């Protein structure tokens, strides 16, 4: 039974819509409102009404699941998020007394502030820092020259801390809302935009203490670590991490590692040098993170050029500390800007010891990868089409056509269908053959595409 049908059946079993506790009835209504926007909403809502009358009828349950699939509802993140919220509400004990809203504890994933939410994300970075600057400018595109003993216990390259990210209440799944001159928006507004509100630098001990507290508070001691790509500032890496955590409904600690990308389209070769410089620092951070946070389920998400550092770091950890590396639940490589032959022959075999198959999202419409291919003269691991990379131990997914961003290079977080696929991968640990994907068999092997 799919996630949405399961949520509907479970809610009806608890008395929804008319005889359920208020919190469950509210979530049930929110789910139906999310479904109501689809063209086939009348058919789906009629199937739900039929189940309300006969909740134990398995044929009606199958009919609802078929109607949802036909309308492509399971590809919509808003509906999936509403369904997961309903299931989470069903699992919580119903309070017997009126609830009093308490101030959020340090382990809370997000705090509610009027008409926007605030998501706390954690970071490690080897960018040069200037604590006197505003949050968005606190870390530059230059390499760290070392930090004081008050932040990390020596002259190492890493700074640690946390960021608060605003998510508007009318946020659209997959979007990174920003001020727009076209909409006559001349200033940042957390009620309208995904913003970096604050960046607090911490010493290593306080950082790991706060991170561990949030991981302990999650159901499965979960965390994800995001490594951004080329042409990304510290500010945008923080914003993207908060948006992904919010859209995925992630129960755990969202973390990002920010290497010194210049955030400049013209600085490609500088970024190439900097990700190479950063890779040993990233490897050491991942080892430190896995050893010191009690995380039991760790999801690693890399994008673009950031995959060069992430893939090599994981390969080194699997070889040097295999027991520690077994805490890594998923490795997700999106649009990897890595030489395809090097990845296939040198990197992928080293990832074979991973806990689960590696997931690789590729695209034949990725303009940044096309530019990289032109610079280097050889295909990239993130290319699809005739150059689709098919390797043992890697589940390759063709994400061509699911991106609406200008550069066709941020489809991992810009498009609902890609986020929906990651939702099932992370939430349900569902492999490619258990998600809403179509297999494509070739002489080289099988890859997957999004259902049309």
C-alpha positions in Angstrom: 0.0 0.0 0.0 1.4 3.4 -0.9 2.1 6.2 1.6 -0.9 8.3 0.8 -3.4 5.4 0.8 -1.9 4.1 4.1 -2.4 7.5 5.7 -6.0 7.7 4.5 -6.9 4.2 5.7 -5.1 4.7 9.1 -6.9 8.0 9.7 -10.3 6.5 8.8 -9.5 3.7 11.2 -9.1 6.3 13.9 -12.5 7.8 13.3 -11.7 10.4 10.6 -13.3 12.6 9.5 -16.1 13.0 12.1 -15.0 11.0 15.1 -11.3 11.4 15.2 -9.3 13.6 17.7 -9.0 17.2 16.4 -5.3 17.0 15.5 -5.9 13.9 13.3 -9.0 15.4 11.7 -7.0 18.5 10.9 -4.2 16.6 9.3 -6.8 14.5 7.4 -8.5 17.6 6.1 -5.1 19.1 5.1 -4.3 15.9 3.0 -7.6 16.1 1.2 -7.0 19.8 0.5 -3.7 18.9 -1.1 -5.4 16.3 -3.2 -8.1 18.7 -4.3 -5.8 20.6 -6.6 -5.5 17.7 -9.0 -7.6 17.4 -12.2 -8.8 14.0 -11.0 -9.6 15.2 -7.5 -13.3 14.4 -7.7 -12.6 10.7 -8.5 -10.0 10.5 -5.7 -12.1 12.2 -3.1 -15.1 9.9 -4.1 -12.8 6.9 -3.5 -11.9 8.3 -0.1 -15.6 8.9 0.7 -16.3 5.3 -0.2 -13.6 4.1 2.2 -15.0 6.2 4.9 -18.2 4.2 4.6 -16.4 0.8 4.2 -13.0 1.2 5.8 -12.1 -2.5 5.7 -12.9 -3.1 2.0 -9.6 -4.0 0.4 -11.0 -3.5 -3.1 -11.8 0.1 -2.2 -8.3 0.6 -0.9 -6.9 -0.7 -4.2 -9.2 1.6 -6.1 -8.0 4.6 -4.1 -4.3 3.6 -4.7 -5.0 3.2 -8.5 -6.7 6.6 -8.7 -3.9 8.3 -6.9 -1.3 6.7 -9.1 -3.2 7.6 -12.3 -3.4 11.3 -11.3 0.4 11.2 -10.4 -0.4 12.3 -6.9 2.5 10.3 -5.4 4.9 12.5 -7.4 3.7 15.7 -5.5 5.8 16.7 -2.5 3.0 18.8 -0.9 0.7 15.8 -0.8 3.4 13.4 0.4 4.4 15.8 3.1 0.7 16.1 4.2 0.4 12.3 4.2 3.5 11.9 6.3 2.3 14.6 8.7 -0.9 12.7 9.1 0.9 9.4 9.8 3.2 11.1 12.3 0.1 12.6 14.1 -1.5 9.1 14.3 1.7 7.7 15.9 1.7 10.4 18.7 -0.4 9.9 21.8 -3.5 12.1 21.9 -3.2 14.5 24.9 -5.9 14.3 27.5 -5.5 18.0 28.5 -5.3 21.1 26.4 -1.7 21.5 25.1 0.3 24.4 26.3 2.8 25.6 23.6 6.3 25.4 25.1 9.3 27.2 23.8 11.2 24.9 21.5 14.1 23.0 23.0 17.6 23.1 21.4 16.8 19.7 19.8 13.7 21.0 18.0 14.0 20.8 14.2 12.2 24.1 13.7 10.4 26.8 15.5 7.3 28.5 14.4 7.4 32.3 14.0 4.2 33.9 12.9 3.8 33.4 9.1 7.1 31.6 8.5 9.0 28.6 10.0 12.6 28.6 11.1 14.7 25.6 10.4 18.0 25.1 12.2 20.8 23.6 10.1 24.3 22.8 11.2 27.5 23.4 9.3 31.2 22.7 9.0 33.3 24.8 6.6 36.8 25.4 5.6 36.0 28.8 4.1 37.7 31.9 5.6 35.5 33.5 8.2 34.9 37.0 9.5 32.7 36.9 12.5 32.2 40.7 12.4 30.4 40.5 9.0 26.6 40.0 8.7 25.4 36.3 8.6 25.3 36.1 4.8 28.9 37.4 4.5 30.3 35.6 7.5 32.2 33.1 5.3 33.9 34.1 2.1 34.9 32.2 -1.1 38.6 32.1 0.1 40.3 29.2 1.7 40.5 29.2 5.5 43.8 30.3 6.9 43.2 28.5 10.1 41.0 29.3 13.1 41.7 30.4 16.7 41.9 28.0 19.6 38.4 29.2 20.6 36.9 27.5 17.6 38.1 24.0 17.0 40.9 23.7 19.5 43.9 24.7 17.4 44.8 26.1 14.0 42.8 23.7 11.9 40.9 24.7 8.8 37.4 24.1 10.0 34.8 26.4 11.5 31.6 24.9 13.0 28.2 26.3 13.9 24.5 26.5 13.1 22.2 28.6 10.9 18.6 29.6 11.2 16.7 29.5 7.8 13.3 31.0 7.2 10.7 29.1 5.3 7.6 31.0 4.2 4.2 29.5 5.1 3.2 29.6 1.5 6.5 28.1 0.4 6.3 26.0 -2.8 7.9 22.6 -2.6 11.3 22.5 -4.2 11.6 26.3 -4.6 14.2 28.5 -3.1 12.2 31.7 -2.9 14.2 35.0 -3.2 13.4 38.6 -3.7 12.5 39.4 -7.3 12.6 42.8 -9.1 9.9 41.4 -11.4 7.6 41.2 -8.4 8.8 44.6 -7.2 10.4 43.0 -4.1 13.3 45.1 -3.0 14.1 43.7 0.4 14.3 40.3 2.1 11.1 39.2 3.8 11.1 35.9 5.8 7.4 35.6 5.2 8.0 35.5 1.5 11.6 34.3 1.1 14.0 31.5 2.1 16.6 33.5 4.0 19.7 32.9 6.1 18.6 34.7 9.3 21.6 34.0 11.5 24.9 32.1 11.4 26.3 31.3 14.8 29.9 30.1 15.0 30.6 27.6 17.8 33.6 25.7 19.0 33.9 22.0 18.1 32.6 20.7 21.5 29.5 22.9 21.6 28.8 22.1 17.9 28.9 18.3 18.4 26.9 18.6 21.7 24.1 20.5 20.0 24.2 18.2 16.9 24.1 15.1 19.1 21.1 16.4 21.0 19.1 16.9 17.9 20.1 13.5 16.5 19.1 11.8 19.7 15.7 13.5 19.6 14.9 12.0 16.2 13.1 8.7 15.8 15.9 6.8 14.2 18.9 8.9 15.3 19.1 10.4 11.8 21.1 13.1 10.0 21.9 14.1 6.5 25.0 15.9 5.3 24.8 18.0 2.1 27.9 18.9 0.1 27.1 21.7 -2.4 28.6 22.2 -5.8 30.3 24.8 -8.0 29.1 28.4 -8.0 27.5 28.3 -4.5 28.1 30.7 -1.7 27.9 29.8 2.0 24.6 31.7 2.2 23.0 29.7 -0.6 24.4 26.4 0.7 22.7 27.2 4.1 19.4 28.2 2.4 19.4 25.1 0.2 20.0 22.8 3.2 17.1 24.4 5.1 14.8 24.1 2.2 15.6 20.5 1.5 15.2 19.5 5.2 11.8 21.3 5.3 10.5 19.8 2.0 11.6 16.3 2.9 10.0 16.6 6.3 13.3 15.3 7.6 13.2 14.0 11.2 16.8 14.5 12.3 19.7 16.9 12.0 20.3 18.6 8.7 24.0 19.4 8.2 26.0 20.9 5.3 29.7 21.0 4.6 30.6 24.2 2.7 33.9 24.3 0.8 35.3 27.5 -0.6 33.4 27.8 -3.8 33.7 31.4 -5.1 30.0 31.6 -6.0 31.0 33.0 -9.4 30.2 31.5 -12.8 33.6 32.6 -14.1 35.5 30.9 -11.3 35.1 27.2 -12.4 38.8 26.4 -12.4 39.3 28.1 -9.0 36.4 26.0 -7.6 38.0 22.9 -9.1 41.2 23.6 -7.2 39.4 24.4 -4.0 37.3 21.2 -3.9 40.6 19.2 -4.3 42.1 21.3 -1.4 39.0 20.7 0.7 38.6 16.9 0.2 41.0 15.9 3.1 39.1 18.3 5.4 35.8 16.8 4.3 37.1 13.3 4.9 38.2 14.2 8.4 34.9 15.9 9.2 32.8 12.9 8.1 34.9 10.6 10.2 34.6 12.9 13.2 30.9 13.3 12.6 30.2 9.5 12.3 32.3 8.8 15.4 31.0 11.6 17.7 27.3 12.2 17.1 25.6 8.8 17.8 24.0 9.0 14.4 22.7 5.6 13.3 21.2 6.6 9.9 23.3 9.0 7.9 22.3 10.2 4.4 25.0 11.9 2.3 23.8 14.1 -0.5 26.3 15.6 -3.0 25.7 18.0 -5.8 27.7 18.8 -8.9 31.4 19.4 -8.2 30.9 18.7 -4.5 30.5 15.1 -5.4 34.2 15.0 -6.2 35.1 15.6 -2.6 32.2 13.5 -1.2 32.8 10.4 -3.3 36.5 10.3 -2.5 35.9 11.0 1.1 33.4 8.1 1.4 35.7 5.8 -0.6 38.5 6.6 1.8 36.3 6.0 4.9 35.1 2.7 3.5 38.6 1.5 3.1 40.1 2.9 6.3 37.2 2.7 8.8 34.6 0.3 7.4 32.8 -0.2 10.7 32.4 3.6 11.1 31.3 3.9 7.4 28.5 1.4 8.0 26.6 4.2 9.7 26.1 5.7 6.2 22.6 4.6 5.1 22.4 6.3 1.7 24.9 8.0 -0.7 23.1 10.2 -3.2 25.2 11.8 -6.0 23.2 14.4 -7.9 24.6 15.7 -11.2 28.1 14.5 -10.3 30.8 16.6 -12.1 33.3 13.8 -12.1 35.1 12.3 -15.1 32.8 9.3 -16.1 35.7 6.9 -16.7 37.5 7.8 -13.5 34.2 7.4 -11.5 33.5 4.0 -13.2 36.9 2.5 -12.8 38.5 4.2 -9.8 35.7 5.5 -7.5 32.6 3.3 -8.0 34.4 0.0 -7.1 35.6 1.6 -3.8 32.0 2.5 -3.0 30.9 -1.2 -3.4 31.2 -1.7 0.3 28.5 0.9 1.1 25.5 -0.1 3.2 23.1 0.3 0.2 23.6 0.9 -3.5 24.6 4.4 -4.4 21.9 6.6 -6.0 23.1 8.7 -9.0 20.8 11.3 -10.6 21.9 12.2 -14.2 20.6 14.5 -16.9 21.2 15.1 -20.6 20.0 18.6 -20.3 22.4 19.7 -17.6 24.1 22.8 -19.0 26.8 23.0 -16.3 27.8 19.5 -16.9 27.8 20.2 -20.7 30.2 23.1 -20.0 32.4 20.9 -17.9 32.5 18.3 -20.6 33.6 21.0 -23.1 36.3 22.1 -20.7 37.7 18.7 -19.9 36.9 16.9 -23.2 35.4 13.9 -21.6 31.9 12.9 -20.4 30.9 13.5 -16.8 29.4 10.9 -14.5 26.2 13.0 -14.3 25.6 12.9 -18.1 22.6 10.8 -19.3 21.6 10.0 -22.9 24.1 7.9 -24.9 26.7 8.4 -22.2 24.5 7.1 -19.3 26.8 5.7 -16.6 25.7 2.2 -15.6 27.9 0.6 -12.9 27.4 -2.3 -10.5 26.4 -1.1 -7.1 25.0 2.2 -8.4 21.3 2.9 -9.1 21.4 5.4 -11.9 18.3 7.6 -12.5 17.7 9.7 -15.6 16.4 13.0 -14.3 16.2 14.6 -17.8 13.1 16.7 -18.2 12.3 17.1 -14.5 14.2 20.4 -14.0 12.8 23.9 -14.4 15.9 25.8 -13.3 17.7 28.0 -15.8 21.0 26.1 -15.6 19.3 22.6 -15.6 21.8 21.8 -12.8 19.8 21.9 -9.6 17.1 19.3 -10.4 17.9 17.4 -7.2 16.2 20.2 -5.2 14.3 22.2 -7.7 11.7 19.8 -9.0 9.0 18.0 -7.1 9.4 14.7 -8.8 13.1 14.4 -7.9 12.4 15.5 -4.3 9.5 13.0 -4.3 11.9 10.2 -5.3 14.3 11.3 -2.6 11.4 11.4 -0.1 10.7 7.7 -0.7 14.4 6.8 -0.7 15.1 8.5 2.6 11.8 8.0 4.4 11.1 4.4 3.4 14.5 3.2 2.4 12.8 2.1 -0.9 15.2 1.0 -3.6 14.7 2.1 -7.2 12.4 -0.9 -8.1 10.1 0.1 -5.1 9.7 3.7 -6.1 7.7 5.5 -8.8 10.3 4.8 -11.5 10.3 2.9 -14.8 13.2 0.5 -15.6 15.1 0.8 -18.8 17.2 -2.2 -19.8 20.2 -1.7 -22.1 23.1 -3.9 -23.2 25.2 -2.2 -20.5 22.6 -2.9 -17.8 19.5 -1.3 -16.2 18.9 2.3 -15.3 15.7 4.2 -14.2 13.5 7.0 -15.4 10.7 9.0 -13.8 7.3 7.8 -14.8 5.7 10.0 -17.5 
